[in-house]
Amino acid sequence: MRTRLMMVGVLVLLHLFIGVTLVGDLPFGSLGRGFGWLYLGVSMVLLPLGLRSSAGKRWLVWPGLLAMGIFSSLAVLSLMRAFVVAVADLLGWGSQGLAQGSALVVLLAVGLFTLFGLLNARHTARVVERDIRLEGLPPALNGFRIVQLSDIHVGPTIRRGYLQAIVERANRLEPDLIAITGDLVDGSVEQLREHVAPLAGLEARHGSYIVTGNHEYYAGAGAWIMEFARLGLPVLLNEHVRLRHDDADLVVAGITDYSAHHFEPTHRSDPTAALIGAPAHAPKILLAHQPRSAAAAREAGFDLQLSGHTHGGQFWPWMHLVRWQQPWVAGLQRTGRLQVYISRGTGYWGPPLRFGAPSEITLIRLIAA
């Protein structure tokens, strides 16, 4: 309760800060500034409604989540502008023209961020191709194609049609394996069963596999694990499968989310347990939702880890803050022998915006080092 009150207090103070420092300097007259204050009042109401509304109440979710994205940009740019104006005043460079002009620049920037962010978020993710070289890769596995989907977040604003387009684009890549690295849903099975149904149409030579992300646990992981299995998507819970590709073995393992034990004690993430019984000679790939599983994956002896979770920051400036929680934000990384590929995500979470961190359907080709 205390934490919630603190968050509400911070939101109110930030809205007041934007009103006093930004709206007050807009050259729109008293009527225009009045509309500015009215919008800030509406924003304070919409933000919590967007977060609390169920997946079915889209008439509340869409404006609430858009307001969240707009507020994020407004708050950050207003703070930056206030700093610049304060420094200019201290140096004697301040003027009414600077105050009004910079206020208009903030409004224009927020408008552009929102427009382009919305367009980028709502189109089907582009295909990003990555060749990843693995030491000791058998010749039969050279060119093995993995399509990685991650962080789609089917829920309030991502529905059946959005997912169907992703499935069709993934299938056109003719993969040997499809790997889904968590955070597929934002809502219960009852709310979203119809909207995740296109997943049953995924096609790959060796099938599709999924691991849990933190959002599966928010939404009821037990029910979703059964629903994914019903759709033909086996969930790898600290376990592996042995794939025979031509005359070579490939181990594909999956672990529960890094934070899973906070929701289900028996789901503690364990890369070592995931390899019990695996052939020692085969290349080993781990599906792990969060990049910070990499240290344990390296010690367990994996060659490649596929992760998501970060969304690449999703939209500016949050890509610069992800590093506070995760070792990497996106792309191909290395720790010792282990290589880690972090997807920017195939959908989005929360505000339907992507700016500076485009979504991706990742086509990974394994290449012999």
C-alpha positions as CSV (number, residue, x, y, z in Angstrom):
1,M,0.0,0.0,0.0
2,R,2.8,2.4,0.9
3,T,4.6,1.6,-2.3
4,R,1.5,2.3,-4.4
5,L,1.0,5.6,-2.6
6,M,4.6,6.6,-3.3
7,M,4.2,5.7,-7.0
8,V,0.9,7.8,-7.2
9,G,2.7,10.6,-5.5
10,V,5.6,10.6,-7.9
11,L,3.2,10.5,-10.9
12,V,1.2,13.5,-9.5
13,L,4.4,15.4,-8.9
14,L,5.8,14.7,-12.4
15,H,2.5,15.8,-14.0
16,L,2.6,19.0,-11.9
17,F,6.2,19.5,-12.9
18,I,5.3,19.2,-16.6
19,G,2.4,21.6,-16.2
20,V,4.5,24.3,-14.3
21,T,7.7,24.1,-16.4
22,L,6.3,23.2,-19.8
23,V,2.7,24.2,-20.2
24,G,3.3,27.5,-18.5
25,D,5.8,28.5,-21.2
26,L,3.7,27.5,-24.3
27,P,2.9,30.4,-26.5
28,F,-0.8,29.4,-27.0
29,G,-2.5,31.8,-24.7
30,S,-4.6,31.0,-21.7
31,L,-7.0,28.8,-23.7
32,G,-4.2,26.6,-25.0
33,R,-2.5,26.3,-21.7
34,G,-5.8,25.4,-20.2
35,F,-6.1,22.5,-22.6
36,G,-2.6,21.5,-21.7
37,W,-3.5,21.3,-18.0
38,L,-6.7,19.4,-18.9
39,Y,-4.7,16.8,-20.8
40,L,-2.3,16.3,-17.8
41,G,-5.4,15.8,-15.6
42,V,-6.8,13.2,-18.0
43,S,-3.4,11.5,-18.2
44,M,-3.2,11.0,-14.5
45,V,-6.5,9.2,-14.6
46,L,-5.7,7.1,-17.8
47,L,-2.3,5.8,-16.6
48,P,-3.5,3.5,-13.9
49,L,-6.6,2.5,-15.9
50,G,-4.5,1.3,-18.7
51,L,-2.4,-0.9,-16.4
52,R,-5.3,-2.3,-14.4
53,S,-7.8,-3.0,-17.1
54,S,-8.3,-6.6,-18.3
55,A,-7.4,-7.8,-21.8
56,G,-11.0,-7.4,-22.7
57,K,-11.5,-3.7,-21.9
58,R,-9.6,-2.4,-24.9
59,W,-11.5,1.0,-24.9
60,L,-9.7,1.7,-21.6
61,V,-6.4,-0.1,-22.4
62,W,-5.5,1.7,-25.6
63,P,-5.8,5.3,-24.4
64,G,-4.3,4.4,-21.1
65,L,-1.2,2.7,-22.6
66,L,-0.8,5.4,-25.2
67,A,-1.0,8.0,-22.4
68,M,1.8,6.1,-20.6
69,G,4.1,6.3,-23.6
70,I,3.3,10.0,-24.1
71,F,3.8,10.8,-20.4
72,S,7.2,8.9,-20.5
73,S,8.5,11.1,-23.3
74,L,7.0,14.2,-21.9
75,A,8.5,13.7,-18.4
76,V,12.0,12.9,-19.7
77,L,12.1,15.7,-22.3
78,S,10.6,18.2,-19.8
79,L,13.3,17.4,-17.3
80,M,16.0,17.8,-19.9
81,R,14.5,21.1,-21.1
82,A,14.2,22.4,-17.5
83,F,17.9,21.8,-17.0
84,V,18.8,23.5,-20.2
85,V,16.6,26.6,-19.4
86,A,18.0,26.8,-15.9
87,V,21.6,26.7,-17.1
88,A,20.8,29.4,-19.7
89,D,19.3,31.6,-17.0
90,L,22.3,31.2,-14.8
91,L,24.6,32.2,-17.7
92,G,22.4,35.2,-18.6
93,W,21.3,33.7,-21.8
94,G,17.7,33.0,-20.8
95,S,14.8,34.7,-22.7
96,Q,11.1,34.4,-23.3
97,G,12.0,33.3,-26.8
98,L,14.1,30.4,-25.5
99,A,11.5,29.3,-23.0
100,Q,8.7,29.3,-25.6
101,G,10.8,27.8,-28.4
102,S,12.1,25.0,-26.3
103,A,8.6,24.2,-25.0
104,L,7.4,23.9,-28.6
105,V,10.4,21.7,-29.5
106,V,9.4,19.3,-26.6
107,L,5.8,19.1,-27.9
108,L,7.0,18.4,-31.4
109,A,9.5,15.8,-30.3
110,V,6.9,14.0,-28.2
111,G,4.4,14.0,-31.1
112,L,7.0,12.6,-33.5
113,F,8.2,9.9,-31.0
114,T,4.6,8.8,-30.5
115,L,3.7,8.7,-34.1
116,F,6.7,6.9,-35.4
117,G,6.8,4.7,-32.3
118,L,3.2,3.6,-32.8
119,L,3.8,2.8,-36.5
120,N,7.0,0.9,-35.7
121,A,5.3,-1.1,-33.0
122,R,2.2,-2.1,-34.9
123,H,3.8,-3.4,-38.1
124,T,4.9,-7.0,-38.3
125,A,8.4,-7.4,-37.0
126,R,11.2,-7.5,-39.7
127,V,13.4,-10.4,-40.1
128,V,16.9,-10.0,-38.7
129,E,19.5,-12.6,-40.0
130,R,22.4,-13.6,-37.8
131,D,25.2,-16.1,-38.6
132,I,26.6,-17.5,-35.3
133,R,29.8,-19.5,-35.4
134,L,30.1,-22.4,-33.0
135,E,33.4,-24.3,-32.3
136,G,33.1,-28.0,-33.0
137,L,29.9,-27.8,-35.0
138,P,29.4,-31.0,-36.9
139,P,29.3,-30.5,-40.7
140,A,25.7,-31.8,-40.8
141,L,24.6,-28.9,-38.6
142,N,26.4,-26.2,-40.7
143,G,23.7,-23.9,-41.8
144,F,21.1,-25.2,-39.3
145,R,18.3,-22.5,-39.3
146,I,16.7,-21.4,-36.0
147,V,13.9,-18.8,-36.0
148,Q,13.7,-17.1,-32.6
149,L,10.5,-15.4,-31.5
150,S,10.5,-13.5,-28.2
151,D,8.4,-11.2,-26.0
152,I,5.3,-11.0,-28.3
153,H,3.1,-10.2,-25.3
154,V,-0.3,-11.3,-26.7
155,G,-2.7,-9.4,-24.6
156,P,-4.5,-6.0,-24.4
157,T,-3.3,-4.5,-27.7
158,I,-1.7,-7.5,-29.4
159,R,-4.4,-9.9,-30.7
160,R,-4.9,-12.8,-33.1
161,G,-4.3,-10.9,-36.3
162,Y,-1.0,-9.5,-35.1
163,L,0.2,-12.9,-34.1
164,Q,-1.1,-14.6,-37.3
165,A,1.2,-12.3,-39.3
166,I,4.2,-13.2,-37.2
167,V,3.5,-16.9,-37.6
168,E,3.2,-16.6,-41.4
169,R,6.4,-14.6,-41.7
170,A,8.3,-17.1,-39.5
171,N,7.0,-20.1,-41.6
172,R,8.2,-18.5,-44.8
173,L,11.7,-18.7,-43.5
174,E,11.5,-22.5,-43.6
175,P,13.4,-23.0,-40.3
176,D,14.8,-26.3,-38.9
177,L,13.7,-25.2,-35.4
178,I,11.5,-22.4,-33.9
179,A,12.5,-21.2,-30.4
180,I,10.2,-19.0,-28.4
181,T,12.1,-17.4,-25.5
182,G,9.3,-16.3,-23.2
183,D,6.8,-13.5,-22.5
184,L,4.4,-14.8,-25.1
185,V,1.3,-13.7,-23.2
186,D,-0.1,-10.9,-20.9
187,G,-3.4,-12.3,-19.6
188,S,-5.1,-15.5,-18.6
189,V,-5.8,-18.5,-20.8
190,E,-9.5,-17.7,-20.6
191,Q,-8.9,-14.2,-21.9
192,L,-6.4,-15.1,-24.7
193,R,-7.0,-18.6,-25.8
194,E,-8.6,-17.4,-29.1
195,H,-5.7,-15.0,-29.7
196,V,-2.8,-17.4,-29.2
197,A,-4.5,-20.0,-31.5
198,P,-2.3,-19.1,-34.5
199,L,0.7,-20.6,-32.7
200,A,-0.6,-24.1,-33.7
201,G,0.3,-23.1,-37.3
202,L,4.1,-22.8,-36.7
203,E,6.0,-25.1,-38.9
204,A,9.6,-26.2,-38.5
205,R,11.5,-29.4,-39.4
206,H,12.3,-30.3,-35.8
207,G,9.3,-28.5,-34.3
208,S,8.8,-25.5,-32.0
209,Y,9.8,-25.2,-28.3
210,I,9.1,-22.5,-25.7
211,V,10.4,-21.4,-22.3
212,T,8.6,-19.4,-19.7
213,G,9.2,-15.7,-19.1
214,N,8.3,-13.6,-16.1
215,H,5.0,-12.6,-17.7
216,E,3.9,-16.2,-18.0
217,Y,4.1,-16.4,-14.2
218,Y,2.2,-13.1,-13.8
219,A,-0.6,-14.7,-16.0
220,G,-0.7,-18.2,-14.4
221,A,2.1,-20.3,-15.7
222,G,0.6,-23.7,-14.9
223,A,-2.5,-23.1,-17.1
224,W,-0.4,-21.6,-19.9
225,I,2.1,-24.5,-19.9
226,M,-0.8,-26.9,-20.5
227,E,-2.3,-24.6,-23.2
228,F,1.0,-24.3,-25.1
229,A,1.4,-28.1,-25.0
230,R,-2.2,-28.4,-26.5
231,L,-1.1,-26.1,-29.3
232,G,1.9,-28.3,-30.1
233,L,4.5,-26.1,-28.3
234,P,6.4,-28.2,-25.7
235,V,7.6,-26.1,-22.8
236,L,11.1,-26.9,-21.7
237,L,11.2,-26.7,-17.9
238,N,14.9,-27.2,-16.9
239,E,15.1,-30.0,-19.5
240,H,16.4,-30.7,-23.0
241,V,15.5,-32.5,-26.2
242,R,18.0,-34.3,-28.4
243,L,17.5,-33.5,-32.1
244,R,18.9,-35.7,-34.8
245,H,19.7,-33.6,-37.9
246,D,20.9,-35.8,-40.7
247,D,23.7,-37.7,-39.0
248,A,24.5,-35.2,-36.2
249,D,23.0,-34.6,-32.7
250,L,22.0,-31.2,-31.4
251,V,20.9,-30.6,-27.8
252,V,18.2,-27.9,-27.3
253,A,17.5,-27.1,-23.6
254,G,15.2,-24.7,-21.9
255,I,15.1,-23.3,-18.4
256,T,12.3,-21.6,-16.4
257,D,12.5,-17.8,-16.1
258,Y,15.3,-16.4,-13.9
259,S,12.7,-15.2,-11.3
260,A,10.3,-18.2,-11.6
261,H,11.0,-19.5,-8.1
262,H,9.4,-16.3,-6.6
263,F,6.1,-17.5,-8.1
264,E,6.5,-21.3,-8.1
265,P,9.2,-22.7,-5.8
266,T,9.5,-25.9,-7.9
267,H,10.3,-23.9,-11.0
268,R,13.7,-22.5,-9.9
269,S,15.8,-21.9,-13.0
270,D,18.6,-24.5,-13.3
271,P,20.8,-24.8,-16.5
272,T,22.8,-27.7,-15.0
273,A,19.6,-29.7,-14.4
274,A,18.6,-29.0,-18.0
275,L,21.6,-31.0,-19.3
276,I,21.2,-34.1,-17.2
277,G,21.5,-37.1,-19.6
278,A,22.5,-34.9,-22.6
279,P,25.1,-36.4,-25.0
280,A,28.5,-34.8,-24.2
281,H,29.6,-34.6,-27.8
282,A,26.7,-32.6,-29.1
283,P,26.5,-28.8,-29.5
284,K,24.3,-27.4,-26.7
285,I,21.8,-24.5,-27.2
286,L,19.9,-23.0,-24.2
287,L,16.6,-21.1,-24.4
288,A,16.6,-18.7,-21.4
289,H,14.2,-15.8,-21.2
290,Q,16.6,-13.4,-19.3
291,P,20.2,-12.7,-20.4
292,R,21.4,-12.7,-16.8
293,S,21.0,-16.5,-16.9
294,A,24.2,-16.5,-18.9
295,A,26.7,-17.0,-16.0
296,A,25.0,-20.2,-14.9
297,A,24.6,-21.3,-18.5
298,R,28.4,-20.8,-19.1
299,E,29.2,-22.9,-16.0
300,A,26.8,-25.6,-17.2
301,G,28.7,-26.0,-20.5
302,F,26.3,-24.5,-23.1
303,D,27.7,-23.2,-26.4
304,L,24.9,-20.7,-27.2
305,Q,22.1,-19.0,-25.3
306,L,19.0,-17.4,-26.9
307,S,17.3,-14.8,-24.8
308,G,14.9,-11.9,-24.9
309,H,13.3,-9.9,-22.0
310,T,15.0,-6.6,-22.6
311,H,13.0,-5.5,-25.7
312,G,16.2,-3.7,-26.6
313,G,14.8,-0.9,-24.4
314,Q,11.7,-0.7,-26.6
315,F,11.7,3.1,-26.9
316,W,14.1,5.9,-26.0
317,P,15.5,6.5,-23.4
318,W,14.8,3.2,-21.7
319,M,17.4,1.3,-23.7
320,H,20.0,3.1,-21.7
321,L,18.5,2.0,-18.4
322,V,18.2,-1.8,-19.1
323,R,21.8,-2.3,-18.3
324,W,21.0,-1.6,-14.6
325,Q,19.2,-5.0,-14.5
326,Q,20.7,-7.1,-17.3
327,P,24.3,-7.6,-18.5
328,W,23.4,-6.8,-22.1
329,V,20.6,-5.0,-24.0
330,A,20.5,-6.7,-27.4
331,G,22.5,-8.5,-30.1
332,L,25.2,-11.1,-30.0
333,Q,27.4,-11.2,-26.9
334,R,30.0,-13.5,-25.3
335,T,31.1,-14.6,-21.9
336,G,33.9,-17.1,-22.0
337,R,33.0,-19.9,-24.4
338,L,29.3,-19.1,-24.3
339,Q,27.7,-16.9,-26.9
340,V,24.5,-15.1,-26.0
341,Y,22.0,-13.7,-28.5
342,I,19.4,-11.3,-27.1
343,S,16.4,-10.5,-29.2
344,R,14.8,-7.1,-29.1
345,G,11.5,-8.8,-29.0
346,T,8.9,-9.6,-31.7
347,G,6.1,-7.6,-30.1
348,Y,6.1,-5.0,-27.3
349,W,4.8,-4.5,-23.8
350,G,2.8,-1.7,-22.3
351,P,2.8,1.4,-24.5
352,P,2.3,0.4,-28.1
353,L,5.5,2.2,-29.1
354,R,8.9,1.3,-30.5
355,F,11.4,4.0,-31.1
356,G,15.1,3.3,-31.5
357,A,14.7,-0.4,-30.8
358,P,12.9,-2.2,-33.7
359,S,11.1,-5.5,-33.2
360,E,12.5,-8.6,-34.8
361,I,11.9,-12.1,-36.0
362,T,15.4,-13.5,-35.8
363,L,16.8,-16.0,-38.3
364,I,19.9,-17.6,-36.8
365,R,22.2,-19.8,-38.9
366,L,24.7,-22.0,-37.1
367,I,28.0,-21.9,-38.9
368,A,31.1,-24.0,-38.1
369,A,33.9,-21.9,-36.6
